[in-house]
Amino acid sequence: MERLPFARPTLGEAEQQAVAEVLASGWITTGPRVAAFERALADYLGGGVQVLAFNSGTSALEAALLACDIGPGDEVIVPAMSFVATANVVLRVGARPRFVDVDPLSRNLDAAAVAAAIGPRTRAIMPVHFAGLPLDLAPLHDLAARHALVIIEDAAQAIGTRCGDRPVGASGNPVCFSFHPNKNITTIEGGALATSDPRLARRLTRIRFHGIEKDAEGGVAVPEWGGKMNLSDVSAALGLAQLPRLDDFIARRRTLAVHYAEMLPRHPALLTPLDVPGHSWHMYCVCVDFARLDTTRPAFMRALEQRGILAGIHYPAIHTFGLYRRFGHGPGDFPHAERIGEQTLTLPLFPTMTYADVERVCAAMADLLPV
Ligand SMILES: Cc1ncc(COP(=O)(O)O)c(C=O)c1O
């Protein structure tokens, strides 16, 4: 029986050839392919933004915070339900994450909860488009304008997501993407940042590479600290081969997600994910009330595994991790994030899956959800 992972990259001849060409070219680190990938991403996002490639989504987020001068003494509002990187980058620059609960269905930041969390130290809001589901930024833009806050979008899971009539990444805010192999397109490891602010882009270019700035004559200056966050041309070549396939990948993900919604059993212990226009279906995350079924998540996952299905967990609520408990957080602080964290299960979803694969997962779920 073929085992179905919860995610699998779609790589074919175009990717193999693109990588082989870079390897043979004599230039494998940051160079012409990175520049071409940045231009291709900017075009994909509608042409109104500049894009900088990074070696990970985490680096892009860290650089964005630094370029916005966020550091010690500052607070950044982040959702309690996200991958832990969303909060870790805030700590990394010396600021404090201020957690806020999420909407129980979309898993995205709840704007009313954000408004209530804004305090004198708040400098930024870092919304996440969870699993590719677009977050409506309008209420957050209102809050940001009223309180002079920066919005840095964590769109690690949202390349190809559309928000109204624009792609996520076209807002003009600093918007950070990830191209980790689980994402809708991959550069193995990699990320990118889109912004409409040329001054911010210039600073980010320095921060991305040792703080170095070159002048027209080739002279080098180092006006501020910078890290080592650049993408290689090998990765960019992969990205250039993947990007033209992105919209087809998303269309296929959507078709499979619709099939899941049709075929999964209706059961009071199962909550299926919300669908909204523009969703890019990076993941298919359900909630299962394991206690109601008199079981546990590990036991449920083992039973799925025996049926050849490798589910994932995205994610435990961030504030329940030991690192964040040390800042005084704990169970009970953010009930929606905690319930999702305890009940979430990521079912297989990737473009090369078949309808029969979806039906196999749904049959296994029906087995484990007795009426
Ligand atoms: C919401 C979120 N933020 C940030 C990241 C970090 O991205 P990367 O793994 O490319 O560093 C991820 C990666 O999964 C993510 O899901």
The ligand as an ORCA input file, in Angstrom:
! r2SCAN-3c Opt
* xyz 0 1
  C       3.559     30.737      9.311
  C       5.021     30.497      9.040
  N       5.908     31.468      9.302
  C       7.210     31.320      9.049
  C       7.715     30.151      8.524
  C       9.177     30.016      8.294
  O       9.495     29.760      6.957
  P      10.851     28.986      6.601
  O      10.653     27.554      6.980
  O      11.016     29.162      5.128
  O      11.931     29.640      7.367
  C       6.841     29.095      8.234
  C       7.338     27.835      7.683
  O       6.672     26.824      7.676
  C       5.452     29.270      8.508
  O       4.580     28.294      8.258
*
